[in-house]
Amino acid sequence: MSTVRRIPVAGPWITEKEVAYVAEAARTAWYEHANDFHARFEKAFAAHLGMKHAIALPSCTSAIHLALVALGIGPGDEVIVPESTWIASAAPIHYVGARPLFADVDPVTWCIDAASCAKLITPRTKAIIPVDLYGGMPDWDALTALAKQHQLAIIEDAAEAIGAAYHDRPAGSFGDVGVFSFHGSKTLTTGEGGMLVTNDDYIRDCVLKLRDHGRISGPKQFWNGEIAFKYKMSAMQAALGLAQLERIDELMHRKRQIFTCYREQLLRHPGIQLNAKPEGTTHGYWMVTAIFDPQYGRTKEEWMQELHVQGIDSRPFFYPLSSLPAYQKEPSAQGAQQRNPVSYYLGTYGLNLPSAMNLTPTQIQLVCSAIDKLIEAKPQKRAA
């Protein structure tokens, strides 16, 4: 059995600071102090983004779900989502009985394209869920103008984009609601967890009630005003998140170091497109992502397999949502491949390279050397 250590695709950077905070929460976050770490984490996170309210939750998926309910979106309504994203961005649309509309993405940023969104809008369309994919940022000027023109709500899925910005405005602050993920693979982690941020007092009050089984504050305890949900984060998770947030500049510096290492070694290949940072944007670089030109003769699955046998883990660029078996009966999936060619191209040739927080320069060099050798030994050219 091989004992060679694999090069991981994702993972956190945990120090003694995080360990100490979690241990403190385990010792003290009970009784009258049960919510102390939640309050500290939420207050610090809201301040970091310059937002009024932040609400800690068990996942980004639950944050999207609560946002949709708070915005009054339900059966018969439509919500626009990008093709290129994880299914968690779209699944909550079904939770509330609405329907997703799949938009194409920009070929440079890989984020939702405002022109594609505009073609999908109908009288039933109520919201857009732009995704700051892999830490990149869409054209927020165009998206916010479109939403204002058609009176659409915006739920910004910044799950992957802590540390990113558009014209100095941080990711997560552009919509009526912003949502984040703190999954174990993310730059800032609580193991599992999420955050909802908003400047809207009504949305904040609605979400606080919805996440706690519709409980009404007042003289009666356990008095529920509606059927709702149980979406709360533990104190230990909040403590871990607070410690990570206090190190956010250090975490982001590491992510940018990792990307710079890859860029310096891979951009000598003209057929490799890496994460773009258009003028005026700050990239979060959650995942270093490479789009390999079809001239190299491999799909993403073939690249992944070739790297896997060399001890290098990777992830596929997200498959277009409309291509997934889960959405085959969805009306918006019909003809989507023809409508959304950019998403289908990226979904065929895109790959997330190892981006774990504990990667060393030597490991990155090994990944790049493996790619160099595969390009030199490229198989017979296939049609795009």
C-alpha positions as CSV (number, residue, x, y, z in Angstrom):
1,M,0.0,0.0,0.0
2,S,1.4,3.4,-1.0
3,T,2.3,5.8,1.8
4,V,2.8,8.8,-0.6
5,R,1.0,11.9,0.8
6,R,-1.5,13.2,-1.7
7,I,-1.6,16.9,-2.6
8,P,-5.0,18.1,-1.3
9,V,-7.4,20.2,-3.4
10,A,-8.9,22.1,-0.4
11,G,-8.6,22.5,3.4
12,P,-8.2,25.0,6.2
13,W,-5.4,26.7,8.1
14,I,-6.0,26.2,11.8
15,T,-3.7,27.6,14.4
16,E,-3.6,27.5,18.2
17,K,-5.8,30.7,18.2
18,E,-8.7,28.7,16.8
19,V,-8.1,25.8,19.1
20,A,-8.1,28.1,22.1
21,Y,-11.3,29.9,21.1
22,V,-13.1,26.6,20.5
23,A,-11.9,25.2,23.9
24,E,-13.1,28.4,25.6
25,A,-16.5,28.0,24.0
26,A,-16.7,24.3,25.1
27,R,-15.9,25.4,28.7
28,T,-18.0,28.6,29.0
29,A,-20.7,28.9,26.2
30,W,-23.5,27.6,28.4
31,Y,-26.3,29.0,30.6
32,E,-26.3,32.8,30.4
33,H,-23.2,32.7,28.2
34,A,-24.7,30.3,25.6
35,N,-24.9,33.0,22.8
36,D,-21.8,35.0,23.6
37,F,-19.6,33.7,20.8
38,H,-22.5,34.0,18.3
39,A,-22.9,37.6,19.2
40,R,-19.2,38.3,18.9
41,F,-18.9,36.5,15.6
42,E,-22.0,38.1,14.0
43,K,-21.0,41.6,15.2
44,A,-17.4,41.2,13.9
45,F,-18.6,39.8,10.6
46,A,-21.1,42.6,10.0
47,A,-18.4,45.2,10.8
48,H,-15.9,43.5,8.5
49,L,-18.3,43.9,5.6
50,G,-19.8,47.3,6.6
51,M,-23.3,45.7,6.9
52,K,-25.9,46.4,9.6
53,H,-26.8,42.8,10.3
54,A,-25.1,39.3,10.2
55,I,-26.9,36.1,11.3
56,A,-24.9,32.9,11.9
57,L,-26.5,29.8,10.4
58,P,-25.6,26.1,9.8
59,S,-24.9,26.5,6.1
60,C,-25.0,28.8,3.1
61,T,-27.8,26.7,1.7
62,S,-30.0,27.5,4.8
63,A,-29.1,31.2,4.3
64,I,-30.4,31.2,0.8
65,H,-33.5,29.3,1.9
66,L,-34.3,31.9,4.6
67,A,-33.6,34.8,2.3
68,L,-36.1,33.5,-0.3
69,V,-38.8,33.1,2.4
70,A,-38.1,36.5,3.9
71,L,-38.3,38.1,0.5
72,G,-41.8,36.5,0.0
73,I,-40.7,34.2,-2.9
74,G,-42.9,31.2,-3.3
75,P,-45.0,29.0,-5.7
76,G,-45.3,30.4,-9.2
77,D,-42.3,32.7,-8.9
78,E,-39.1,32.4,-10.9
79,V,-35.5,33.1,-9.7
80,I,-32.6,33.5,-12.1
81,V,-29.3,31.6,-11.2
82,P,-26.1,31.0,-13.1
83,E,-25.5,27.7,-14.9
84,S,-22.0,27.5,-13.4
85,T,-22.4,27.0,-9.7
86,W,-22.9,24.3,-7.1
87,I,-26.5,23.0,-6.8
88,A,-26.8,24.6,-3.4
89,S,-27.2,28.0,-5.1
90,A,-30.4,26.8,-6.8
91,A,-31.9,24.0,-4.6
92,P,-33.5,26.4,-2.1
93,I,-35.6,27.8,-4.9
94,H,-37.4,24.5,-5.0
95,Y,-37.7,24.5,-1.2
96,V,-40.1,27.5,-1.5
97,G,-41.9,26.1,-4.5
98,A,-40.4,28.5,-7.1
99,R,-38.7,27.7,-10.3
100,P,-35.0,28.3,-11.4
101,L,-34.1,30.0,-14.6
102,F,-30.6,29.2,-15.8
103,A,-28.5,32.0,-17.1
104,D,-25.1,31.9,-18.9
105,V,-21.9,33.2,-17.4
106,D,-19.3,35.7,-18.6
107,P,-16.3,34.0,-20.4
108,V,-13.8,36.1,-18.4
109,T,-15.1,36.2,-14.8
110,W,-17.1,33.0,-15.1
111,C,-19.8,34.8,-13.1
112,I,-23.4,35.3,-14.1
113,D,-23.9,37.4,-17.3
114,A,-26.4,40.3,-17.0
115,A,-27.3,40.2,-20.7
116,S,-28.2,36.5,-20.4
117,C,-30.3,37.3,-17.3
118,A,-32.2,40.0,-19.1
119,K,-33.3,37.5,-21.8
120,L,-34.9,35.3,-19.1
121,I,-37.0,37.8,-17.2
122,T,-40.8,37.3,-17.3
123,P,-43.6,38.8,-15.2
124,R,-43.1,35.9,-12.8
125,T,-39.4,36.6,-12.2
126,K,-38.8,37.9,-8.7
127,A,-35.1,37.6,-7.9
128,I,-31.6,36.9,-9.1
129,I,-29.0,34.9,-7.3
130,P,-25.6,36.0,-8.6
131,V,-22.7,33.8,-7.5
132,D,-19.2,35.1,-6.9
133,L,-17.7,32.0,-8.4
134,Y,-14.5,30.7,-6.9
135,G,-13.9,34.1,-5.4
136,G,-14.4,36.1,-8.6
137,M,-16.8,39.0,-9.0
138,P,-19.4,39.6,-11.7
139,D,-20.3,43.0,-13.3
140,W,-22.2,44.4,-10.4
141,D,-23.0,47.6,-12.1
142,A,-24.9,45.8,-14.8
143,L,-26.6,43.4,-12.5
144,T,-27.8,46.0,-10.0
145,A,-29.1,48.2,-12.8
146,L,-31.0,45.2,-14.3
147,A,-32.5,44.3,-11.0
148,K,-33.5,47.9,-10.3
149,Q,-35.1,48.2,-13.8
150,H,-37.2,45.1,-13.3
151,Q,-37.7,45.4,-9.5
152,L,-35.9,42.2,-8.8
153,A,-34.5,41.2,-5.4
154,I,-30.8,40.2,-5.3
155,I,-29.5,37.4,-3.1
156,E,-25.7,37.5,-3.5
157,D,-24.2,34.1,-3.2
158,A,-20.8,35.0,-1.8
159,A,-20.2,31.5,-0.4
160,E,-16.8,31.2,-2.0
161,A,-15.8,34.9,-2.0
162,I,-14.7,36.1,1.4
163,G,-12.1,38.7,0.8
164,A,-13.2,39.6,-2.7
165,A,-14.3,43.1,-3.7
166,Y,-15.8,45.1,-6.6
167,H,-14.5,48.7,-6.7
168,D,-13.6,48.4,-3.0
169,R,-17.0,47.2,-2.0
170,P,-16.8,43.7,-0.3
171,A,-18.4,40.6,-1.7
172,G,-21.6,39.8,0.1
173,S,-22.7,43.5,0.3
174,F,-24.3,44.0,-3.1
175,G,-27.7,42.4,-2.7
176,D,-30.8,42.7,-0.5
177,V,-29.2,39.8,1.2
178,G,-25.6,38.3,1.0
179,V,-24.8,34.7,2.0
180,F,-21.5,33.0,2.9
181,S,-20.3,29.4,3.4
182,F,-17.9,28.3,6.1
183,H,-17.6,24.7,4.9
184,G,-14.3,23.0,5.8
185,S,-13.0,23.7,2.3
186,K,-13.5,27.5,2.5
187,T,-11.0,30.2,3.1
188,L,-12.7,31.0,6.4
189,T,-14.2,27.9,8.0
190,T,-16.3,26.8,11.0
191,G,-16.3,23.2,9.8
192,E,-19.8,23.5,8.6
193,G,-21.7,26.8,8.8
194,G,-22.9,29.9,7.0
195,M,-23.8,33.6,7.5
196,L,-26.6,35.8,6.1
197,V,-26.0,39.5,6.0
198,T,-28.4,42.4,5.2
199,N,-29.0,46.1,5.8
200,D,-32.7,45.5,5.8
201,D,-34.3,45.5,9.3
202,Y,-37.4,43.6,8.2
203,I,-35.4,40.8,6.6
204,R,-33.2,40.6,9.7
205,D,-36.2,40.3,12.0
206,C,-37.9,37.8,9.7
207,V,-34.8,35.6,9.4
208,L,-34.3,35.6,13.2
209,K,-37.8,34.3,13.7
210,L,-37.7,31.8,10.8
211,R,-34.5,30.2,11.9
212,D,-35.9,29.4,15.3
213,H,-39.2,27.6,14.5
214,G,-41.1,30.8,14.1
215,R,-40.8,31.6,17.8
216,I,-42.3,34.9,18.9
217,S,-40.4,37.0,21.5
218,G,-42.6,38.1,24.3
219,P,-44.0,37.1,27.7
220,K,-44.9,33.6,26.6
221,Q,-42.1,31.1,26.1
222,F,-42.1,28.5,23.3
223,W,-44.9,30.5,21.5
224,N,-44.7,29.9,17.8
225,G,-46.3,32.2,15.3
226,E,-45.7,30.1,12.2
227,I,-44.3,26.8,11.0
228,A,-40.6,27.6,10.3
229,F,-37.1,26.0,10.5
230,K,-34.3,25.1,12.9
231,Y,-31.2,26.8,11.4
232,K,-28.7,27.7,14.1
233,M,-25.0,27.5,14.5
234,S,-23.3,26.0,17.6
235,A,-21.2,28.1,19.9
236,M,-18.1,26.0,19.1
237,Q,-18.6,26.8,15.4
238,A,-19.0,30.5,16.1
239,A,-15.9,30.5,18.2
240,L,-13.9,28.9,15.4
241,G,-15.3,31.4,12.9
242,L,-14.5,34.4,15.1
243,A,-10.9,33.2,15.4
244,Q,-10.6,32.7,11.7
245,L,-12.2,36.1,11.0
246,E,-9.6,37.8,13.3
247,R,-7.0,36.2,11.0
248,I,-8.7,37.1,7.7
249,D,-5.9,39.3,6.3
250,E,-3.4,36.5,7.0
251,L,-5.8,33.9,5.3
252,M,-6.3,36.1,2.3
253,H,-2.6,36.7,1.9
254,R,-2.0,33.0,1.8
255,K,-4.7,32.5,-0.9
256,R,-3.1,35.2,-3.0
257,Q,0.3,33.6,-2.6
258,I,-1.0,30.3,-3.8
259,F,-2.6,31.8,-6.9
260,T,0.6,33.8,-7.7
261,C,2.7,30.7,-7.5
262,Y,0.4,29.0,-10.0
263,R,0.2,32.0,-12.3
264,E,3.9,32.4,-12.5
265,Q,4.4,28.8,-13.6
266,L,1.3,28.1,-15.7
267,L,0.8,31.2,-17.8
268,R,3.7,30.3,-20.0
269,H,1.1,28.0,-21.6
270,P,-1.1,30.1,-23.8
271,G,-3.8,27.5,-23.8
272,I,-4.5,27.8,-20.0
273,Q,-6.9,30.4,-18.7
274,L,-6.7,31.1,-15.0
275,N,-9.0,33.1,-12.6
276,A,-9.4,36.6,-14.0
277,K,-9.2,39.8,-12.0
278,P,-10.8,42.6,-14.1
279,E,-9.8,46.2,-13.3
280,G,-11.5,47.4,-10.2
281,T,-12.0,44.0,-8.6
282,T,-10.2,42.1,-5.9
283,H,-10.3,38.3,-6.3
284,G,-10.8,36.0,-3.4
285,Y,-9.0,33.1,-5.0
286,W,-10.9,30.4,-3.1
287,M,-10.1,27.9,-5.8
288,V,-7.3,28.3,-8.4
289,T,-9.1,27.3,-11.5
290,A,-7.7,26.4,-14.9
291,I,-9.6,26.2,-18.2
292,F,-7.6,24.0,-20.6
293,D,-7.9,24.7,-24.3
294,P,-9.4,21.8,-26.3
295,Q,-6.1,21.8,-28.3
296,Y,-4.6,19.9,-25.3
297,G,-7.0,17.0,-26.2
298,R,-8.4,16.3,-22.8
299,T,-11.7,16.9,-21.0
300,K,-11.7,17.9,-17.3
301,E,-12.3,14.3,-16.2
302,E,-9.3,13.2,-18.2
303,W,-7.1,15.9,-16.7
304,M,-8.4,14.8,-13.2
305,Q,-7.6,11.2,-13.8
306,E,-4.1,11.9,-15.1
307,L,-3.3,14.1,-12.1
308,H,-4.9,11.6,-9.7
309,V,-2.5,8.8,-10.6
310,Q,0.3,11.2,-9.7
311,G,-1.0,11.8,-6.2
312,I,-2.6,15.1,-7.1
313,D,-6.2,15.8,-6.1
314,S,-8.4,18.2,-8.1
315,R,-12.1,19.1,-8.6
316,P,-14.1,19.5,-11.7
317,F,-15.3,23.0,-12.7
318,F,-19.0,22.9,-11.8
319,Y,-21.2,21.1,-14.3
320,P,-23.9,23.3,-15.8
321,L,-27.0,23.0,-13.5
322,S,-29.2,22.2,-16.5
323,S,-27.0,19.2,-17.4
324,L,-27.5,17.5,-14.0
325,P,-30.0,14.6,-13.7
326,A,-31.7,16.5,-10.9
327,Y,-32.8,19.2,-13.4
328,Q,-33.7,17.1,-16.5
329,K,-37.4,17.7,-16.0
330,E,-37.0,21.4,-15.3
331,P,-38.5,23.6,-18.1
332,S,-35.5,26.0,-18.0
333,A,-33.1,23.1,-18.7
334,Q,-34.7,22.5,-22.1
335,G,-32.4,24.0,-24.8
336,A,-30.0,25.4,-22.2
337,Q,-26.9,23.9,-23.8
338,Q,-27.6,26.0,-26.9
339,R,-28.6,29.2,-24.9
340,N,-25.6,29.0,-22.5
341,P,-22.5,27.9,-24.5
342,V,-20.0,29.6,-22.2
343,S,-21.1,27.5,-19.1
344,Y,-21.1,24.3,-21.1
345,Y,-17.6,25.1,-22.5
346,L,-16.2,25.9,-19.0
347,G,-18.0,22.8,-17.6
348,T,-16.1,20.6,-20.1
349,Y,-12.6,21.9,-19.8
350,G,-12.4,23.6,-16.4
351,L,-10.5,22.2,-13.4
352,N,-10.0,23.3,-9.8
353,L,-6.3,22.8,-8.9
354,P,-5.1,22.1,-5.4
355,S,-5.8,25.2,-3.4
356,A,-5.7,24.0,0.2
357,M,-4.5,26.6,2.8
358,N,-1.6,24.3,3.8
359,L,-0.1,23.9,0.3
360,T,3.7,24.5,0.0
361,P,5.5,26.1,-2.9
362,T,7.1,22.7,-3.5
363,Q,3.7,21.0,-3.8
364,I,2.5,23.7,-6.2
365,Q,5.6,23.2,-8.3
366,L,4.9,19.5,-8.4
367,V,1.4,20.2,-9.7
368,C,2.6,22.6,-12.4
369,S,5.4,20.2,-13.4
370,A,2.8,17.4,-13.8
371,I,0.7,19.7,-16.0
372,D,3.8,20.6,-18.1
373,K,4.5,17.0,-18.8
374,L,0.9,16.2,-19.7
375,I,0.9,19.1,-22.1
376,E,4.1,17.9,-23.7
377,A,2.7,14.4,-24.0
378,K,-0.7,15.6,-25.2
379,P,-3.0,13.0,-26.8
380,Q,-4.4,13.3,-30.3
381,K,-6.3,16.5,-30.7
382,R,-10.0,16.1,-30.3
383,A,-12.8,18.3,-31.6
384,A,-14.1,21.0,-29.2
